[in-house]
């Protein structure tokens, strides 16, 4: 369900049943002359809309204003919007803290931008990972008081942690395309992989008539894109989301 359309009784039901609450997280960034600047975020939104057809899930209003960087192109005339990680983290903390206050304990952010090195992290995902941890510590201290972890009530912490009872999993950040997809689907920027995803998920975000206007090396393979290839990628992503939200 779209969070902005939910009624209070539906929110209470989602809390009681521990539905995944998911933030589509992304950027507005130049993706060649043939593709929309919102590609990274649109890929997350459209895939979640497909996942929503098979499972109970809350989809938060998407956040497009991540750290696009100007590594691909200068912003003038290209459309890239850059908001640095230092500005993102406070916003993320307030958002996650508010969701915890509401009662959600199964909160996720899904990102596609710059996730080829997700384990090491890039500015947007690192900002929101930090924000999630900060929000959880802040919430626990508010609810349980200072010294909450050292209290006798937490004596079973490590055993419960080993069994999966980890409240630091209340807020998590994941890549749209996991490392397991490496070698099985092309990971690129505005090339065959991303263009195929858009042809499958959001074809109005691609204009094949502008392939010839591209000059970047990263777009050379874009004309080889197809919705058929994109659908293969979508199927792999949906499998990833099933595992992510189940566990």
Buried (B, 14 or more C-beta within 10 A) or exposed (E): BEBEEBEEEBBEBBBEEEBBBBBBBBBBBBBBBBBBBBBBBBBBBBBBBBBBEEEEBBBBEBBBBBBBBEEBBEBEEBBBBBBEBEEBBEBBBBBBBEBBEBEBEBBBBBBBBBBEEBEEBBBBBBBBBBBBBBBBBBBBEEEEEEEBEEEEEEEEEEEEEEEEEEBEBBBBBBBBBBEEBEEEBBBBBBBBBBBBBBBBBBEEBBEBEBBEEBEBEBBBBBBEBEBEBBBBBBEBBBEBBEEBBEE
